[in-house]
Amino acid sequence: MNKKWLVTALATAVVAGGGIGGNALHNAFAKDGATNDLQHGIEVASKLLNGTVTGAELEHIPSYHFDAVDKAGKKYEVQVDAKTGRLLKAQPDVDTETNDDENESDQVEADDDQEAAITLEQAQKFATASFQGTIGKGDLEDLPVYRVEITDQKGQAYEVDVDVETDMIVNIGLAEADHDDEQGAQEENDKGTVKQDDDQEVDDNVERTQLVQAAKITIQQAIDAAMKKQPGTLDSVELEDEDGTIVYTVSIVNDKKEEYEVKVNANTGAILKVEQDKQDKKGDQEEQDDQEEQD
């Protein structure tokens, strides 16, 4: 298997997607009673990979959602990554009005077709190759996932995408920056230009290793400290170097939908700074200005 992907049976099942029936995929990755909470997503990803969690956030993957029926006649919803064609998940389709109402907020239409690198027809072919059954109609939507970054002892960062609704691990791979770097290097090589980026990759890994080694508290301890100082709902968390100080930047949204960034010293656990997100402030001001203009 390509070194870009984790060599585990679990990762192989998700990445390869070949010959996986609905039941096999669902039973391998689903968990009953999943809760929509970023901290829970971190726990799920941590159980899968050995390493240090260095970041987590809510993401939306553009994906094609298909109605499907397996060989036993059972209905499924099959989802294919709209950028890579990889099978993300296949789960039993519970067709009830109650569930539709509950999940309505999570079913987000993709912004536009440019989010997709493959067509609906291509996605149908990928789905047919991976799902043992019949693929029906499909739509382009966004799949909400908790994207958790885990760094191993060598400084290599991996991303684990955990489905918000089901706890299914829908994707495992190199952290996006590393993947983009290697993709760019491959494109240069395809053009006949040899590009040596091994040194850059080593530097990135060394930097991440230093971050992990410098952090004396865990990401959960940082979250607990931040939320004690600024109550609310966890939006994202990231381990980073800020002017020579290793910190966890914890983003929290309060009951008024205001987003705050709490800087936690990754060595001591001390709260260094609490401030409202600048983008959030800007959005509030623009909304207020628009309202005044209408008045």
N, C-alpha and C positions, 0 to 999 in steps of 0.2 A: 504494500500500500504506500502511496505517496507520503512522504514525511510530513506534509502539511496537515495530515489528519491523524488523530490519535489512533494508535493501533490497539483498539479494544473491540470486543464483540459488539458492545453497545454502540460505539461510534460507527463501526462498519455497517450496522443495520440501518442507522439513520442516513449516513452519507451515501452509501451505495444505492439503497432504495430498490434494488433489483429483486423481483420475485417475492416481495413482502405482501402478504394478504392483510386484509383489514384487521382480523382478530389478532394476528401475530404482532402487528405494529401497536395496536391499542393495548394489548395485555403487557407488552414489554415496557411501555413508557408511561401509561396512565396510572393515576392514583385517585381513588375515590375521595370525595370531600375536599377537593383542592380549594384553597382560599386565595382570594385576589389580593395579595400583599407582597410587596417587593422583598421584604425580609424573608418571607417564605420561599420566594424564588431563589434567593441566595442559598438557603438551606438545601434546596433540591439540587442545585448545581454543585454545591460543596460535597455532597454525598457521592457525586459521580466522579469527580476529579480530585486527585491529591495535589494540593498546592495552596496558595494564599489568594483569597479574594481581594482584588485590587480595584474593583469598580462594579457598579450595577446601575441599571436604569430601565425604564419602560421604553420599548421600541415597537414599531409597527412594520412588519415585513409585507411588502406587496406580494400577494399570492392569488392564484386562481383557485376558487372553491367549486368543486364539482359534486353533483348528486351522483351516487353510485349504488350499485346493488351487487352483493357478493354471490357466489355460486349457490348459496343456500337460500337466496332470496331476501336476505337481510339488507336494509337500507343503511348506507354510510355517507358521510361527508368526507371527501378526499381533497386535500389541499396541496398544491404544488407551488414551490417558490417561483415567482414570476421573473426572477433574474437569472436563476441557475437551472431551472427545470427539475430541481431535486424534490422528491416527495417529502413533504413536511409532516403530514399526519393523515391518518384515516381513522375516523371514529364513528360509532353508531349514531345514526341520525334520529334524534328523539323529536318527533314532529308534534309538539304540543304548543298551544297558544301561550301557556304559562311560561315555558322555557323560552319561547320566542321573545316574550316581553322582557324577561330577565336578562337576556343576552343582547338586547337591541343596542345598548350603549357600546358594546364591544364590536359590533359589526359595522366597521367603518369602510366606506367605499374609498378606493385608491384615488389620490388627487387627480391623476390623469394617466392615460395609457403610456406616457413616457416613463412611468415608474417601472414598466415591464420591459424586459429585454427579449422576451419570447412572446409569440402570439398565443391566442387561446387554442388554436389548432395544435400548435407544438406542445403546449402544456397537456392537452388531452392525450397526445401520444405518450408523453412521459408517464402520465397517470395510468394509462392502459398497461404500460410495460411493468409498472410497479404494483398495481392492485389486481388481485385475482378475482375479477368480476367485470361488470359492465359499467362504463363511464357514461354519464348523461350530460345534461346541460351544465354550463359553468359561468361564473362571473368573476371579475377582478375586484378583490377587496383587500383590506389590510388585516393581517393577523397580529394581534397584540401579544408580545412576548416580553418576559423579563430577560434582558441581555446581561449576563454575568461574566465578568472577566476574571480568569483565574491564572495566576502566574506560577509556573513550576520552579523547582530548585535551580534550574539552569537559566532562569530569567525569560523563558519563552511564555508568551501570553496566549491563552486560548479563550475563545468566546463560547459560552453555552447559552442557547436560547431555550427558555422554559415557557411553554404555553401558559398564558394567564389563567385560562379556564380549567384546564385538565391536568396540569403538572407534567405533561408530556415533554420530553427533551426533543425538540424539533430540529435542532442544528448544533453541530459541534465543529469548530474549526479554528484556525489561527485568528488572532485578534485582527480586526479590519485593517489597521495600518500596516501590519506585516504582510498581510495578504495582498494589499495594494502594491507594496514595494516589490514583491516577488512577481506579481502580474506585470508590473511595468518593466521589470528586468527581462521577462520572457518576451514582451512585445519588442523590446530593443533587439534581443537576440534574433527574433523572427525577421527583423529588417536587415540582419547581417552585421549589426553592431554589437560587439561583445561588451557587456557591462558587468563589472565586478562590484557586487554589492555585499559580499560576504563580510567585509569589515564593518559596514553600516549595521548589518544584522547583529554582529557580535557586540557592537557598541550599544545598540538598543537593549539587548539582553542583559548586558552588564549594568546598564542604567536601571533597568527594572529590578535586577537582583539587589542592587544597592538600596533601592526604595524599600523592598520587602524586608531586607535585613535591618534597615534603620527603624522600621515600624515595630515598636515594642508592645503596642496594644492591637487587638484584633479589630476587624471592621465592625463586628457586632458591638464591641465595647465603645467604639467611636460613635456608632449610631445611638446607643443608649445614652451616652453623655450628651450628644447633640439634642436629642429629643427631650431630655430632662430640662435642658436650658431653653429650648424652643419647641413646645408641644405642637403636634400636627401629624400629618401623614408623610411618610418617607417618599421622596420623589426620585432621588438618585444619590449615589455616593461614589467617591473616587479618591484613590491614594495618589498624591502628587507632590512634587518638589516645588515649593513656593519660596523663591529667593533664599534657597539654602536650608529652609526648614521643611521637614517632611510632615505633611498634614493630610488629614482626611477632610475633603470638602463634602459636607452633607447637606443636600437640598431638601427642605421641608416645606410643605404647603399647609398653612393654618386653616381654621374654619372659615375665614373670610376669603379663601382662595388666594391669599398672598403668599408668594414664595420667598423663603429666606435661605441664605447660605450660612452654614455654621462651620467655621474652621476649627478642627480639633487637632491638637498637637499629637502626632502619631507616636511620639516617644513617651510623653508624660500623661496624655489624656486630657490635658488642660484645654479649656475653651479659649481660643485665641481671638476670635472675632465672630460677631453675628450681624449680618446686614441683609437688607431686602435685596432680592435679585434686581440688577439694574434693568434688565429687559422687562421684568414684571412691572417695575416702576414706570418705565417708558410706556408700556401698554396701558396702564391705568391712566396716565396723563393724557394720552391720545384719545382714550375713550371719554375722558372728562371734557376735553376740548371739543370733541364731536357733539357731545350732549349739549354744551353751551351754545354751539353754532345752531343746533336745531331749535333751541329755546329762543 
